[in-house]
Amino acid sequence: MKIQESGEMYLESILVLRGEMPQVRAIDIVNYTGYTKPSISRALGLLKKDELIVVDKSGYITLTEAGEARAIKVYERHKVLTEFFEKIGVDKETASADACRIEHVISDETFDKIKEHISK
């Protein structure tokens, strides 16, 4: 299933927030990302429609199995690319910002080669 870059960013945000708090709600994503409530609400509706998240009656958001797999993939790319950029001398903040943009478009082949290279 093809989802937009923003959808992947929201999945990644839910994954990160879940590691920081017991339960995640839309307002937590608003505070974490800085995006507006309407933007978050629309994105969550699309992710729910695509069966990547479940929102319970109390507004708590859970990643489905497919959503979690996608979030983990994107987050791994973010971490590996950030590490790679830092290793070649890019400052931490720039490395993370660039990784965030690239993680959504880099091919599996190129990503695997970067992972292979930094593990040496």
N, C-alpha and C positions, 0 to 999 in steps of 0.2 A: 504494500500500500504506500502510495506517495503522499506525504504530507508536506505542508509548507515549512520553510525554515522557522517561521515564528512558532509553529506547532511543536517543532522539535525543541525550541528554546523553552517553551512552557513545560514540556515533559521533563527536560533537564532540571528546570527550576523546582518542580515538584519533587524530583529525586533528591536534590540537594537539601531542600527544606525538610524533607522527611528524615534526613540524617540529623537535623538540628532540633526538631520538635516532634512530639508524639503524633500529632495530627495536623494536616495541612488544609487550610481553607483558602478561598479566593483572595481574601484580604491579605493573607500572608504572601501570596504571589504578587499582589499589587505592591506591597511594601518592599519585597525583595527585588523586583524588577524595575520599579518606578513607572510602570505603565499604568494607564488609567483603568478604573473599574470596568467601564464599558468594553474596553479592548480585551481585558482578561475574561470577562463574561462571555463575549463572543467566541474567543479562542477555546474556552472550556466547553462551550456548547458544541463546537466542531469536533473537539477531541472526544467528547462523550458520544457524539453521533458515530464517530469512527471506531468506537469501542476501545479507546486507548485509556480512558479513565472512567471511574464510577464516582458519582457524587451522591452521598446519602442524604437523608431527610434533614440532618443537622448542618449540611453544607460541607462536610468533610470529604476530601478528595483522595481517592485511592487509584493507583495505577493498576490497570489490568495486566495480565501476563504480557500481552503484546506491547502495551504502553511502557511497561518496565524494561522490556528488552530494548526497545527503541531509545529510551532515556539512558540506559546504561551504555549503549553504543555511542551516543552523542557525547555523554560525559567522559567516556574513555578517550574519545578523540580530542576533547578539550584538554584533558590532563596531559596526554602524550604530546600534542602539538605545543602546548605551553612549555613543557619541559624541553622539547627540541629547540624551540626558539630561544629559550634562556641559555641552553648549552652553547648556542652559536653567538651569544653575546647580547641578545635583545633584553632590555630591562623587563622586570616581572609584569608590570602593568600593561605595557605594550604587547608583550608576548601573550598575555591572557586575552586582551582585546582582539588581537589578530587571530588567535586560535578560535575565538568565538565566531568570527566571520567565516573562517576557512572550514571549520568542522562540518558544516552542512553541505559543502560542495566538493570536498576532496574525494577522489576515487578510492575504492577499497584497495586497489593495487598500490597506489602511492602511499596511502596511510600505512599499509602493512610494511612497505619498504622503510618508511620513517621509523616505525616501531622496531623493526629488525635492526636498523642502523643504531638507534640509541641504546639498544640492549647489549651492544658489543662493548 
